[in-house]
Amino acid sequence: MTYLTDLDWLVPAKEWERYCNLMQEKWGDIALYGGIIASQAMRQYMDIDEFAEVEKEISDTLQTGGPSEIEKTNATTTPLSEQEKCRVRVGVHPPTKEAFSSFARSNGENPGVMFAYAIREYREGGRLGRIAEKLEQQDDYEQEQEQERNPTTPAEKHEVICDRIRGTVGLDRNISEETLIEAIEDVAGSSQPTIDKYLPDVLDDLELVYHPDDADLYIHESRLEEVGARVGLDIDPHSPPIDRKPAAVLDRDERIQGIKIALHRNARAMSVSEIQSSVLDGAWSWDHADELATEIANQDGFGFRDTKSKKKILGKSGGSSRQTRSQSSSQSSEIDSTGSDHAQQDDHDQEGQDDNDERETITSDAAAEMDALMNAEVATDGGEDI
């Protein structure tokens, strides 16, 4: 038969009252169960109860922890010692009382005050409560692992792809498009429609932008200025795409915007060949550059004409006039019908154009339009990008 001995300690009254209310609610007999549970609470607080090793094993598995000695030491500095106290004579296990008294004094605390911390910890869940919480964490962890191994929804696949890039590659390094595609293929599938579906969202979520000097690499947007300086480019993250992305990766609207910006900056006309080589860095064909130039020429404020040598000139006009190839042809016909010496005039024009390398000086003040271009948001219509 187990004998009990009176605790006979001065204990903070409010904490003891809360404990008694819990015992009354759960067991209905404070005199008997109150002492037995209090003995258990003291053993738990000293980590000498039968479940201490169980919690340690679970904590080691989950790489979490129970209440550390630091947490217990901090707990003893709370104002419980300053509360009004009452003498508690509930019967407890004698060896436990003796061990707990020594434990409290070795930590510089009054046994009755530390007893209050022990019963409060029990009341708030105790070791079994912590074990249950850790097992829930284990369950959540296993579900996360299962989700990563076998993601099902597009959102889950997207998260796994992004986590894999963050964890295995890191966002402080250059990331090749091949690496991104491999991650997508491993998780979501290798079809081109699948890659096209996931790649833009992955780039957006990871805040990746093109390397300013290599169209096959991506970098985190926070590194744009640093990487640009390394390759000799002064890059503002808010500058237009033509200034911070390789020409090969510009979409159609960005190419058009870039050509317009180049025309304004140069303050002169540019041939299609010059646009193709200098503005688009030779990344796009002459025919495509000609197509973009023609589209721009039909917009307000720009002009376009053919010379005899068939070298096409795109220029910034002084106003909102539009000069297309058909309009140039019509004007030439009108001159012929009036009996003017068209051939002589054309030769004179050609000579002047050759002397100026087939470029015309822009005389209009385009500062306001330049600001608008530099700050414009490039809009796309969602159609096929050519």
Summary of the structure (lengths in Angstrom):
residues: 386
radius of gyration: 39.7
end to end distance: 91.1
largest distance: 133.9
contacts: 1088
relative contact order: 0.07
helix: 60%
strand: 10%
